């Protein structure tokens, strides 16, 4: 229901990239009838957010924070319902690394 939320911890490994062009993607699919809002935090700092309408899938693409050091981290992802209701679950998928 509207206002309900979940917190997910997402580990992200730093892989060596010659061109420092690594990408990490989070894909959120909202069930039909339920709008969602996703906020992403790294070390307590909000680094991105994304709104997803019911029945849709949206992607959040994050770029590598730094080339000079290891960026391995655990992101905190908060997903909260903003409107509507559904008995179906939302889906969060990840791809890539730093």
Legacy VTK file of the C-alpha trace (Angstrom):
# vtk DataFile Version 3.0
C-alpha trace
ASCII
DATASET POLYDATA
POINTS 98 float
0.000 0.000 0.000
0.904 3.635 -0.367
3.629 4.686 2.068
4.980 1.172 2.621
8.703 0.829 2.027
11.574 -1.625 1.870
15.332 -1.295 2.333
17.719 -3.454 0.297
21.496 -3.577 0.683
23.208 -4.017 -2.696
26.943 -4.837 -2.764
28.820 -3.373 -5.731
32.318 -4.629 -6.548
34.956 -2.484 -8.218
36.440 -4.189 -11.280
39.490 -2.764 -12.997
38.471 -0.658 -16.012
41.112 0.721 -18.353
38.901 3.611 -19.501
37.130 4.169 -16.158
33.792 3.762 -17.920
32.138 1.141 -15.716
28.354 1.254 -15.293
26.086 -0.239 -12.662
22.377 -0.509 -13.455
19.374 -1.039 -11.220
16.092 -1.942 -12.966
12.865 -1.551 -11.004
9.563 -3.027 -12.192
6.399 -1.818 -10.460
3.339 -4.071 -10.434
0.222 -2.872 -12.215
-1.664 -0.389 -10.032
1.243 0.604 -7.760
3.605 3.555 -8.336
7.039 3.342 -6.720
9.901 5.667 -5.798
13.457 4.362 -5.399
16.240 6.257 -3.601
19.872 5.078 -3.638
22.385 5.964 -0.913
26.137 5.427 -0.661
27.636 5.979 2.804
24.478 7.842 3.850
24.565 10.257 0.893
21.725 10.093 -1.626
23.302 9.518 -5.045
20.240 8.856 -7.224
16.474 8.459 -7.302
13.891 7.113 -9.710
10.086 7.111 -10.022
8.315 4.143 -11.633
4.647 4.078 -12.662
2.534 0.983 -12.084
3.125 -1.696 -14.719
6.345 -0.096 -15.951
10.068 -0.866 -15.719
12.634 1.923 -15.388
16.422 1.781 -15.214
18.815 3.781 -13.104
22.350 3.875 -14.547
25.177 4.823 -12.200
28.697 5.626 -13.348
31.941 4.698 -11.609
32.646 7.291 -8.888
36.444 7.260 -9.238
39.252 5.785 -11.319
42.079 6.291 -8.868
40.836 4.087 -6.033
38.610 1.134 -5.214
34.928 2.089 -5.285
33.637 -1.206 -3.867
30.693 -0.397 -1.642
27.304 -1.525 -0.415
24.512 0.709 -1.666
21.396 1.203 0.431
18.296 1.149 -1.776
14.970 2.387 -0.418
11.836 1.529 -2.376
8.566 3.112 -1.293
5.041 2.944 -2.703
3.803 6.420 -3.637
0.322 5.706 -5.025
-2.072 2.824 -5.518
-2.263 -0.743 -4.284
-1.282 -4.157 -5.562
-1.012 -7.673 -4.190
1.782 -8.341 -6.702
5.425 -7.731 -5.817
7.853 -5.287 -7.360
11.110 -6.556 -8.913
14.608 -5.075 -8.566
17.360 -6.325 -10.889
21.022 -5.357 -10.997
23.661 -5.507 -13.712
27.307 -4.486 -14.002
29.861 -3.238 -11.498
32.155 -0.262 -11.074
LINES 1 99
98 0 1 2 3 4 5 6 7 8 9 10 11 12 13 14 15 16 17 18 19 20 21 22 23 24 25 26 27 28 29 30 31 32 33 34 35 36 37 38 39 40 41 42 43 44 45 46 47 48 49 50 51 52 53 54 55 56 57 58 59 60 61 62 63 64 65 66 67 68 69 70 71 72 73 74 75 76 77 78 79 80 81 82 83 84 85 86 87 88 89 90 91 92 93 94 95 96 97
